């Protein structure tokens, strides 16, 4: 979920300086229009990793916009007055009126994150807290409010560097409280809980935006852009309640760098190494599938990827290690008539393996947010809600002991072209290349965006995506097998 | 929540026999139209009290409609195949295809009700189960499904009589399993958990209908009507997903009897008795408010009622018992400009008393589902969502230790007329009667329906409504004070 916010997004100072004047003016204008219309309030929730720039962002927004129309609320210790009343009372007191902007620093999410990270309660209670938060946000939305939820993110390495830098700087050392350092230690837990919270509470009426916080210029410009786009869209739309205009992308990328760009596509595996490693991994998988701990689990592997990325070849190498009674390969094509008469996920639910079994999906439920999105085979409302439905579906699988591995096999445009041309020349491979493939190729950048959104929104701790650098088929096949083996071993180790 | 389904709704055989042929024909026609359009499936969930007629209703629906297009699924013990897969797999397997009807007998709600009633888990886990159910239903709705959730209800007395009658009947005694009898013992708990489930899972896309099950004719006709109205509306509306046409009333009343009709309005209190009882109850309240256990609680009393029902007089009698520093009276009129710039509940949240204090609301947040609904001051979407928001709000109050009592002061139309006329003759009371009052009077039956829906949807175990027979002011005032005292004592006893 945070993958795209750990790739080192950055913008240089010159670009930043050039962009700011126009952004500021537009934000100010939107702010006055908001005041003028006085039709709805704007609520901005700030959360995320310590040191990722929440405080600086609030300061900057107050500089960029008219601070008289922005009300910043911090919610730390409850006051006596607040303690004497229901917990939500403090938030109701601070709600911005229609026409104004309220920034909630240390809001309901901070409370539940802290509580769960410090083991004050379990997941079930966290889930209840999320329900309550969503009920509040839904009510605010129904009353017309425009809600932004911003998660400022840093990778663990970035956070450590950032905290060190702040500590070393005599002007800023006051910022580092013991709590911050403690959070550095509990980073992993914080991120794990944070992911659960974001996954379950990102809704069309109140979506999360994940902003990589390491680079000040990138972070500031990104936040400014998100707010401006959302504000302008809501000001134009006078339906009430205003449907929130942004449900995707989760992570906006101003520097035009996506997750796929951060892969090292030059990785290769020499033939000898391949033969050796393949033999090892196949033997390992064969053993694991016959392990008695497999009786408690099922295995599901999802294969997605660019056309000609080598999904079929990878699947065959996996299958080669196994007894055919243990696995099934389900190739997903256009739905049948029977399948079209059912909800979208029905045709995948029917192929869920029983315990002890393994199903490989050659293309999968992700079709909805890939080909169906790009080709317009479903409405945007349909693919937008699919992210949540898929996360829910996969959570049900893993809760029931299914080990789920998901592969995106990525190749370069050049490599794809070579493979297409090669296929056209080889008679028995010619059937593998169609007009559609050439058409899809023209939509390369749309697919790239769709893949980025898909990974950001559906790569979760319980069901992470594995991006496979597949320019070299040997490298890709070994990585696939090894990933499956590691996932099985990790699941067995937890039993 | 079940109040309206315990008043002994009944329809005589002649009326039933006269109504059935037309209903059957219309149902059959709708069913064929459903098949023809094949645009959406219909899913009917059956739950409720044992012996309230779930089984008979399924049988009847299969008689009335074409059973080839109805698929009845029961979910009892999980099969081996089901046990080897995620819990939801069994429901996915049985989903009706577009154009057909699926009846789910013993569905996800049965599982969670049984589990909670038999203490297999706590409320937090029940809440998680409800979330999962709602996510499933939301997905089904987004995919176009028309969902009916029917709760067959019996009062405890009705249930006992019903079980006895079935047991005594040699033809039917096979129906009574040990589980049923056990349920008779756990009736209270089942109803309490059931209420929590209904309160939290009744949504516009999948609302609950509560059907009183004691009278076979009433029950059957009611179910037939609900299905027919819902089906016809969905068949007419070709937007997808189809917004569900019925979100209110929760309880449909075919015999034209409402909750208010079941009050005994002839109750009176003689002057001597009144003086004595009033003195006792006022002294009791005074003591309770000074009890040290009051430090853990706050008290909120809501006064609603017909115009001229005597709210003001009742409030004065309560206040007379107290030190003015202990209580506040908040009279709710049209919202101020500041209040209009905030979400609807904001103006009530600001008056929530701190612990140890008491606030009386002379009219309240229920205005939204009474006057605003009837007069069209808000959209139907607004007042429909208000039920859920109010339940959520009140749950937050009671969770924080607030004791909440809610009064509906009911008078007859005749009594109101006398009081209006009397007021017009008394100079110092003339200000109390306005054109509005006469206008409201003309909408008597609309208000009666709104009050019925309000009580059905917002009378909960944690915040029940007290209906006060207020034709006799003395009777009403004593009942109000006594109810407050009993609520405080009950809360103290639980500490």
Interface residues (C-beta under 8 A of the other chain):
Chain A: X38 X41 X81 X84 X85 X86 X87 X88 X89 X92 X93 X95 X97 X98 X99 X122 X124 X125 X127 X128 X131 X132 X135 X139 X140 X142 X143 X145 X298 X338 X340 X341 X342 X343 X344 X345 X346 X349 X350 X352 X353 X354 X355 X356 X381 X382 X385 X388 X389 X392 X396 X397 X399 X400 X402
Chain B: X38 X41 X81 X84 X85 X86 X87 X88 X89 X92 X93 X95 X97 X98 X99 X122 X124 X125 X127 X128 X131 X132 X135 X139 X140 X142 X143 X145 X298 X338 X341 X342 X343 X344 X345 X346 X349 X350 X352 X353 X354 X355 X356 X381 X382 X385 X388 X389 X392 X396 X397 X399 X400 X402
